[in-house]
Amino acid sequence: MPMKKDSVKHEMHDHQKIDKHDMGNMNRTDSMGGMKMQMNHSFSLSLPMNRNGSGTSWQPDATPMYAYMKHSDKWNYMLHGSLYLRYTRQNLNHITRKGFGDKVSLPNYVMGMAQRKVGENGLLTIRSMVSLDRIFDGGSGYPLLFQSGETWKGNALVDRQHPHDLISELAVAYTQRINQKMDITIYAGYPGEPALGPTAFMHRMSAFNNPDAALGHHWQDATHITFGVVTAGLRYGKFKLEASTFTGREPNENRFNFDKPRFDSYSYRLLFNPSANWAFQASHGYIKSPEANHPEENVKRTTVSAQHSMVLGSKNRWISSSLVYGLNDSGENHKESSVLAESNLQLDKWSVYGRYEWVQKSQEELDVVPADKMFNHKYPISSFTLGINRQIFSFSNTLVQAGIQGSVYHIDKDLKSFYGKMPLSGQIYLRLTPGLMRM
């Protein structure tokens, strides 16, 4: 018996709704073979796995996921990450000025997760992150104009992004579901990520195709590698309240060891996902002695962020955006703010992405001391990055992409004598990453 037009139209509408809100949600199928499975959010049996961010953070439920997935009778496994082979050149229009540098580098990271149910309402999750940055990019990392944070050979890193530790996360968590609206979670990592800041940059889909860390990394999400952290979280409906105790000191220069756990710092965070397309967070933390070169200096960090994701069709078409504010307050006149706005538009094999940043950095952060300025003078820096990326080919649910991006900077007039007028940076790269998981 033929279907009526209204019935056909209604059925098509339902399929479109499923595509837009559930694409990438692998609670039912295996990305490698379509097998039945029950993989949930890392810390809730009642939430979709698309909400997973770094640590215990949340992303929008409509966030697409690029990963490999397998399962056994009791355990489910997921693996994702990225490897970039790229050539980067910083301050390319001022080769005799500060910050000029070029390098063939290989930023890389792999994240894994295993989970299983414990009884009807318990969930056990094990998570890890591994990076070979130190092996391929050396102890001083890669050139990145106006970046700052951490040290190499006792000296502060300036105009460079530090490498990540070999073991960047090794964490276990248990969640008890009280009912469909309520969960209680305990998360412990050595290393791990406390409840402070938005989803870290390498996990955010708004930065999916950008190889570089944000210039405000140490104002917003730098605690994603912390050697010793315990977080307790309570979810009720669309909200989750978390509190952490953790080690304030940033990772040391030995990227292959496990630093001493101190548990001398704390943070708290409120997460709110009002719909499938939005994720908000506000957090505050007290970080004791984060920098080895300034052991007497403690930092109060406050962050607020909004993330948005939306599927634009049934294929690999989506847009994801983030807006982040971060403030570091180390007392007296040492208060420095940062703002980040970034977005990634994916149109099947092509993507266009951008990032705008405004950050305040001190003379010491940039290692510049003009004679006519006070030592604690702050410089506002604006950066705009635009990139384009295309898939070349794929194999075994793995994508090989090629991309190019460039950055332009607007800086304070007092910095121009060091960096030159309107510095420019650029890079080209090849990228290897897992493909999109589909329903």
C-alpha positions in Angstrom: 0.0 0.0 0.0 1.6 3.3 -1.0 2.4 5.8 1.6 0.7 9.2 1.7 2.7 12.3 0.9 2.2 13.7 4.4 3.6 10.4 5.9 6.6 10.5 3.7 7.2 14.2 4.5 6.9 13.5 8.2 9.3 10.6 8.1 11.9 12.7 6.2 11.5 15.4 8.8 12.2 12.9 11.6 15.3 11.6 9.9 16.6 15.2 9.5 16.0 15.8 13.2 18.0 12.7 14.1 20.9 13.7 11.8 21.2 17.2 13.3 21.0 16.2 17.0 22.5 12.7 17.1 25.2 12.6 14.4 28.4 11.0 15.9 26.5 9.7 19.0 27.8 6.2 19.0 25.6 4.8 21.8 24.2 2.2 19.4 26.7 1.4 16.8 30.4 0.6 16.3 32.3 3.0 14.0 34.2 0.1 12.4 31.4 -2.4 11.8 27.9 -1.3 12.9 27.8 -3.7 15.8 25.5 -3.2 18.7 27.0 -1.6 21.8 26.3 0.7 24.8 28.9 3.4 25.0 27.9 6.4 27.0 29.4 9.6 28.2 32.6 9.1 30.3 30.9 10.1 33.5 27.2 9.4 33.1 25.0 6.5 31.9 22.3 9.1 31.1 24.3 11.4 28.7 25.6 10.9 25.1 29.3 10.4 24.6 29.4 13.5 22.3 29.4 15.6 25.4 32.8 14.3 26.4 35.5 17.0 26.6 39.0 17.0 28.2 39.0 15.9 31.9 35.5 16.1 33.2 34.5 19.1 31.0 31.4 19.2 28.8 31.0 20.0 25.1 27.6 20.4 23.3 25.8 17.2 22.6 25.7 18.1 18.9 29.5 18.0 18.8 30.7 15.5 16.1 33.3 12.9 17.1 36.3 11.7 15.2 37.6 8.5 16.7 38.0 4.7 16.5 35.7 2.6 18.6 35.7 -1.1 19.6 33.9 -3.1 22.2 34.0 -6.5 23.9 31.4 -8.2 26.1 32.0 -6.0 29.1 34.3 -3.2 27.9 34.0 -0.4 25.3 37.1 1.3 23.9 37.6 4.6 22.1 40.8 6.1 20.6 41.3 9.5 19.0 44.0 12.1 18.4 46.0 14.0 15.8 49.4 14.1 14.2 50.6 17.1 12.3 53.7 17.2 10.0 54.2 20.9 9.4 56.5 23.7 8.6 55.9 26.9 10.6 57.5 30.3 10.2 56.9 33.0 12.8 57.4 36.8 12.4 58.2 36.0 8.8 58.2 39.7 7.7 60.8 40.7 10.4 63.6 38.1 10.2 66.0 40.1 12.3 63.5 40.9 15.1 62.4 39.1 18.2 60.2 36.1 17.8 61.5 35.2 14.3 61.8 31.4 14.0 61.0 28.5 11.6 60.8 24.8 12.2 59.6 21.5 10.8 57.6 20.2 13.7 55.3 17.4 14.6 52.7 18.3 17.2 50.9 15.1 18.2 48.7 13.5 20.8 46.6 10.3 21.3 43.7 10.0 23.7 42.2 6.7 24.8 39.2 5.7 26.9 37.9 2.4 28.2 34.6 2.0 30.1 32.3 -0.6 31.5 29.1 -0.8 33.5 29.2 -1.9 37.1 25.9 -3.3 38.0 22.9 -1.5 36.6 23.8 2.1 37.6 27.6 2.2 38.0 30.1 3.3 35.4 33.9 2.7 35.5 36.0 4.8 33.1 39.8 4.8 32.5 41.3 7.6 30.4 44.7 8.4 29.1 46.6 10.8 26.8 50.0 10.3 25.3 52.2 12.8 23.4 55.6 12.4 21.7 56.1 16.2 21.5 59.3 16.0 23.6 60.9 13.4 21.2 60.0 15.2 17.9 59.9 18.9 18.9 62.6 18.9 21.6 62.5 20.4 25.1 61.7 24.0 23.9 58.7 22.9 21.8 57.8 24.8 18.6 58.0 28.5 17.6 54.7 30.4 18.3 54.9 34.2 18.3 53.9 35.9 21.7 53.3 32.5 23.4 54.7 32.2 26.9 54.6 29.7 29.8 56.8 27.0 31.4 60.6 26.7 31.1 63.5 25.0 29.3 66.9 24.7 30.8 65.8 27.0 33.6 64.8 29.8 31.3 61.2 31.0 30.7 59.9 30.0 27.3 58.9 33.0 25.2 57.6 33.0 21.6 57.5 29.2 21.9 54.9 26.6 22.8 56.2 24.1 25.3 55.9 20.3 24.6 53.4 18.1 26.4 54.4 15.3 28.7 54.7 11.8 27.4 51.9 10.8 29.8 49.6 13.7 29.8 46.6 12.0 31.4 46.2 8.7 33.3 42.9 8.8 35.1 40.2 6.6 36.6 36.6 7.6 37.4 33.6 6.0 38.9 30.0 7.4 38.5 27.0 6.2 40.3 23.6 7.0 38.7 21.0 7.9 41.2 18.3 8.4 38.6 18.1 9.7 35.0 18.6 13.2 36.2 21.3 12.7 38.9 24.8 11.3 38.9 27.7 11.4 41.4 31.2 11.1 40.0 34.7 10.8 41.5 37.6 11.3 39.1 41.3 10.9 40.0 44.3 11.5 37.7 48.0 11.2 37.9 48.3 13.2 35.8 44.8 14.5 35.1 42.7 17.7 34.7 41.0 19.6 37.5 37.6 21.3 37.2 39.0 24.6 35.9 38.5 26.2 32.5 36.8 25.1 29.3 37.6 22.0 27.3 41.3 22.1 26.5 42.3 23.4 23.0 43.3 20.1 21.5 39.9 18.6 22.4 37.7 21.5 21.4 36.0 21.0 18.0 36.2 24.8 17.4 40.0 24.3 17.2 39.7 20.9 15.4 42.0 21.8 12.4 44.3 24.3 14.1 47.7 22.8 15.1 48.6 25.7 17.5 47.8 26.2 21.2 46.0 29.4 22.0 48.1 32.4 23.2 45.8 32.5 26.3 46.5 28.9 27.0 48.0 29.7 30.5 45.1 32.0 31.2 42.4 29.5 30.3 43.1 25.7 30.1 46.7 25.1 31.0 45.8 22.9 34.0 44.8 20.1 31.6 48.0 18.3 32.6 48.2 18.2 36.4 50.3 15.7 38.4 47.8 14.8 41.0 44.1 15.7 40.9 40.9 14.5 42.5 37.5 15.9 41.4 34.0 15.3 42.8 31.0 16.1 40.7 27.3 16.2 41.1 25.1 16.4 38.0 21.4 17.3 38.2 19.6 17.6 34.9 21.3 20.2 32.7 23.7 21.3 35.4 26.8 19.9 37.0 28.8 21.2 40.0 32.4 20.1 40.5 35.2 20.7 43.0 38.8 19.7 42.7 42.0 19.5 44.7 45.1 19.3 42.7 48.8 20.1 42.3 49.4 23.8 41.4 52.9 23.4 40.0 53.0 23.1 36.2 54.9 20.1 34.7 58.6 20.2 35.0 61.1 20.1 32.1 61.5 16.3 32.3 58.6 15.3 30.1 59.1 11.6 30.7 58.7 11.4 34.5 55.8 11.7 37.0 56.1 14.9 39.0 55.6 15.0 42.7 51.9 15.3 43.7 51.2 18.1 46.1 47.4 18.7 46.3 48.0 22.3 47.4 45.4 23.9 45.1 41.7 23.9 44.6 39.0 24.8 42.0 35.3 24.7 41.5 33.2 24.8 38.3 29.6 25.0 37.2 28.7 23.4 33.9 25.4 24.0 32.1 24.1 22.5 28.8 20.7 24.1 28.1 20.3 22.3 24.8 22.0 19.9 22.4 23.8 22.9 20.7 25.2 24.8 23.7 27.7 24.2 26.6 28.5 26.9 29.2 31.0 26.8 32.1 32.2 29.2 34.8 35.1 28.2 37.1 37.5 29.6 39.6 40.7 28.2 41.1 43.5 28.9 43.5 46.8 27.7 41.9 49.7 27.5 44.3 53.2 28.3 42.9 52.4 27.3 39.2 55.8 28.6 37.8 59.1 27.1 38.9 60.9 30.4 38.2 58.5 32.2 40.6 57.8 29.7 43.4 56.5 32.5 45.7 53.8 33.6 43.3 50.3 32.1 43.5 47.5 32.6 41.0 43.8 33.0 41.2 42.3 32.0 37.9 38.8 32.7 36.7 37.3 31.5 33.5 34.0 31.7 31.7 33.2 30.1 28.3 30.4 29.2 25.9 30.7 26.5 23.2 28.3 26.0 20.3 28.0 23.1 17.8 25.6 22.5 15.1 25.3 19.8 12.3 24.6 21.3 8.9 23.6 18.1 7.1 23.7 14.3 7.1 27.3 14.3 5.7 30.4 15.6 7.3 29.1 19.2 7.6 29.1 21.1 10.8 30.2 24.2 12.6 31.6 24.5 16.1 32.5 27.7 17.9 33.9 28.8 21.3 34.1 32.0 23.2 36.4 32.0 26.3 37.5 34.5 28.9 40.3 33.9 31.3 41.8 36.0 34.1 45.0 35.4 36.1 45.3 37.4 39.3 48.6 37.0 41.1 48.1 39.9 43.5 48.9 43.6 43.6 48.9 44.9 40.0 49.4 41.5 38.4 46.0 41.0 36.9 46.0 39.9 33.2 43.0 39.0 31.1 42.5 37.0 27.9 39.7 36.6 25.4 39.4 33.9 22.7 36.9 33.5 19.9 37.4 30.6 17.5 35.3 28.6 15.0 35.6 25.7 12.6 33.3 25.2 9.6 33.5 21.7 8.2 32.0 21.2 4.7 32.7 17.5 4.0 36.3 17.4 2.7 36.9 21.1 3.1 37.1 23.2 6.2 37.6 26.8 7.0 38.6 27.9 10.5 39.7 31.0 12.4 40.8 32.3 15.8 40.8 35.7 17.3 42.6 36.4 20.5 43.2 39.4 22.8 45.5 38.8 25.7 47.5 41.0 28.2 51.1 39.9 28.7 53.6 41.5 31.0 57.1 42.7 30.2 58.4 39.6 32.0 56.2 37.2 30.1 57.5 38.6 26.8 61.1 39.2 28.1 61.1 42.9 27.1 62.1 45.8 29.3 61.8 49.2 27.7 63.7 51.8 29.7 60.8 54.2 30.1 58.3 51.7 31.4 57.6 50.2 34.9 58.6 46.6 35.3 55.0 45.3 35.7 53.7 47.1 32.6 51.1 45.0 30.6 50.9 44.9 26.8 47.7 44.1 24.9 48.2 41.8 22.0 45.6 41.0 19.3 46.0 38.0 17.0 43.8 36.8 14.1 44.4 33.4 12.5 42.7 32.1 9.3 43.2 28.6 7.9 41.9 26.3 5.2 42.1 22.5 5.2 41.2 19.7 2.7 41.0 16.0 3.0 43.4 14.4 0.5 42.3 10.7 1.0 41.2 8.3 3.7 41.8 4.7 4.7 40.4 2.5 7.4 38.4 5.3 8.9 41.5 7.5 9.0 41.8 10.9 7.3 44.8 12.5 5.6 44.5 16.2 5.3 46.5 19.1 4.0 46.2 22.7 5.3 47.6 26.1 5.4 47.1 29.0 7.8 48.3 32.4 8.6 48.3 34.8 11.5 48.5 38.6 11.8 49.2 40.5 15.0 48.3 44.0 16.3 50.6 45.0 19.1 51.3 47.9 21.4 53.5 50.6 19.9 56.2 49.9 22.5 56.5 46.4 21.3 57.2 47.4 17.7 60.8 48.2 18.4 61.2 44.5 19.4 58.9 42.7 17.0 58.4 45.1 14.2 55.2 46.5 12.7 52.3 44.1 12.3 54.1 40.8 12.6 53.0 37.9 10.4 53.2 34.1 10.8 52.3 31.2 8.7 52.4 27.4 8.3 51.6 24.5 6.0 50.9 21.0 7.2 49.8 17.4 6.6 47.5 15.9 9.2 46.6 12.3 10.2 43.4 11.9 12.3 40.6 9.4 12.8 37.5 9.8 10.7 34.0 10.8 11.7 32.0 8.3 13.8 28.5 7.8 12.3 25.2 6.4 13.5 
